[in-house]
């Protein structure tokens, strides 16, 4: 068992909190503040018990000096301050005298945020490569480290593994919830246990399928990845997404687990990838050479509902179609609407999966919506997460 935030007496302590505040920002405006909202509980708790909170996070990818202007955490600090209803001192540096003095002068209960940790990637990728000296330096700024960034826990960076290697550490409330809920579903599911997989690529989900195919009662395949499975069965898929390199995997899986894999019956196809082009519903054996599949059809939606209606545990990662286009989000949206009415624990993977749930207004209606796409996938693959493994044991 890993130590958690409640295993430490944090009053008067300098507590470094690694949050996942990597939110979409365009022209200084935050497009989706869900990750900021999810980070609040841990930060507020430490502040209220008179800990000194030092918030760290990355934002986007920072490769050059020119990237800095569009990757500053300042808008995030301002939004977090609004949500906490508390002043946050933003330090526009990642190290140096300004950072050290600001932390040295902190009073109990105060919150500071330092600049984007990936600013340290400009010279030598020190953050992303878990530079030893950078980890030691950041650790020197605090007394205790709390990892509350589930979305980066599958990566060994200086701001998680590096700091935790040099300080007493624990997980925050968000990470604790993520590990507990995802772990319970995967390791001890109530049955029937159904996995829904979508998105573009089979290759992204091969390890997930290998790990879960013997645990799940059914695996539903939709989204762009279904076409490689259909191709493996000999269907013409036209111009639909195809991964040639994954065809043999699909063939072997279908041969070994044909009763577990549930594939579409019909597809919404179009001649072009466009939100306004004409489309039509066709059975999977009627896709023309010049057509591409962009969503599942009504027969498939009903088949998937029938497969899910008695399920008690469900894990869903990846959309059923191009959910960014209203014309092709019907399959994804109808499954969401169906599942919130079922007596089942539903885990929604992070990344695009969380995005479509939030877009359709279902965020608070499922058992758990993960904040981490890559981290969730690695847990589903049966892997351990370095950002969690490094945390102090109880």
Rosetta blueprint (number, residue, H / E / L):
1 X L
2 X E
3 X L
4 X E
5 X H
6 X H
7 X H
8 X L
9 X L
10 X L
11 X L
12 X L
13 X L
14 X E
15 X E
16 X E
17 X E
18 X E
19 X E
20 X L
21 X L
22 X L
23 X L
24 X L
25 X E
26 X E
27 X L
28 X L
29 X E
30 X E
31 X L
32 X L
33 X L
34 X H
35 X H
36 X H
37 X H
38 X H
39 X H
40 X H
41 X H
42 X H
43 X H
44 X H
45 X H
46 X H
47 X H
48 X H
49 X L
50 X L
51 X L
52 X E
53 X E
54 X E
55 X E
56 X E
57 X L
58 X L
59 X L
60 X L
61 X L
62 X L
63 X L
64 X L
65 X H
66 X H
67 X H
68 X H
69 X H
70 X H
71 X L
72 X L
73 X L
74 X H
75 X H
76 X H
77 X H
78 X H
79 X H
80 X H
81 X H
82 X H
83 X H
84 X H
85 X L
86 X L
87 X L
88 X E
89 X E
90 X E
91 X E
92 X L
93 X L
94 X L
95 X L
96 X L
97 X H
98 X H
99 X H
100 X H
101 X H
102 X H
103 X H
104 X H
105 X L
106 X L
107 X L
108 X L
109 X L
110 X L
111 X E
112 X E
113 X E
114 X E
115 X L
116 X L
117 X H
118 X H
119 X H
120 X H
121 X H
122 X L
123 X L
124 X L
125 X L
126 X L
127 X L
128 X L
129 X L
130 X L
131 X L
132 X H
133 X H
134 X H
135 X H
136 X H
137 X H
138 X H
139 X H
140 X L
141 X L
142 X L
143 X L
144 X E
145 X E
146 X E
147 X E
148 X E
149 X L
150 X H
151 X H
152 X H
153 X L
154 X L
155 X L
156 X L
157 X L
158 X H
159 X H
160 X H
161 X H
162 X H
163 X H
164 X H
165 X L
166 X L
167 X L
168 X E
169 X E
170 X E
171 X E
172 X L
173 X H
174 X H
175 X H
176 X H
177 X H
178 X H
179 X H
180 X H
181 X H
182 X H
183 X H
184 X H
185 X H
186 X H
187 X H
188 X L
189 X L
190 X L
191 X L
192 X L
193 X E
194 X E
195 X E
196 X E
197 X E
198 X L
199 X L
200 X L
201 X L
202 X L
203 X L
204 X L
205 X L
206 X H
207 X H
208 X H
209 X H
210 X H
211 X H
212 X H
213 X L
214 X L
215 X L
216 X L
217 X L
218 X E
219 X E
220 X E
221 X E
222 X L
223 X L
224 X L
225 X L
226 X H
227 X H
228 X H
229 X H
230 X H
231 X H
232 X H
233 X L
234 X L
235 X L
236 X L
237 X L
238 X L
239 X L
240 X L
241 X L
242 X L
243 X L
244 X H
245 X H
246 X H
247 X H
248 X H
249 X H
250 X H
251 X H
252 X H
253 X H
254 X H
255 X H
256 X H
257 X L
258 X L
259 X L
260 X L
261 X E
262 X E
263 X L
264 X L
265 X L
266 X E
267 X E
268 X E
269 X E
270 X E
271 X L
272 X L
273 X L
274 X L
275 X L
276 X L
277 X L
278 X L
279 X E
280 X E
281 X E
282 X E
283 X E
284 X L
285 X L
286 X L
287 X L
288 X L
289 X L
290 X L
291 X L
292 X E
293 X E
294 X E
295 X E
296 X E
297 X L
298 X H
299 X H
300 X H
301 X H
302 X H
303 X H
304 X H
305 X H
306 X H
307 X H
308 X H
309 X L
310 X L
311 X L
312 X L
313 X E
314 X E
315 X E
316 X E
317 X E
318 X L
319 X L
320 X L
321 X L
322 X L
323 X L
324 X L
325 X L
326 X H
327 X H
328 X H
329 X L
330 X H
331 X H
332 X H
333 X H
334 X H
335 X H
336 X H
337 X H
338 X H
339 X H
340 X L
341 X L
342 X L
343 X L
344 X L
345 X E
346 X E
347 X E
348 X E
349 X L
350 X L
351 X L
352 X H
353 X H
354 X H
355 X H
356 X H
357 X H
358 X H
359 X H
360 X L
361 X L
362 X L
363 X H
364 X H
365 X H
366 X L
367 X L
368 X E
369 X E
370 X L
371 X L
372 X L
373 X H
374 X H
375 X H
376 X H
377 X H
378 X H
379 X H
380 X H
381 X L
382 X L
383 X L
384 X L
385 X L
386 X H
387 X H
388 X H
389 X H
390 X L
391 X L
392 X L
393 X E
394 X L
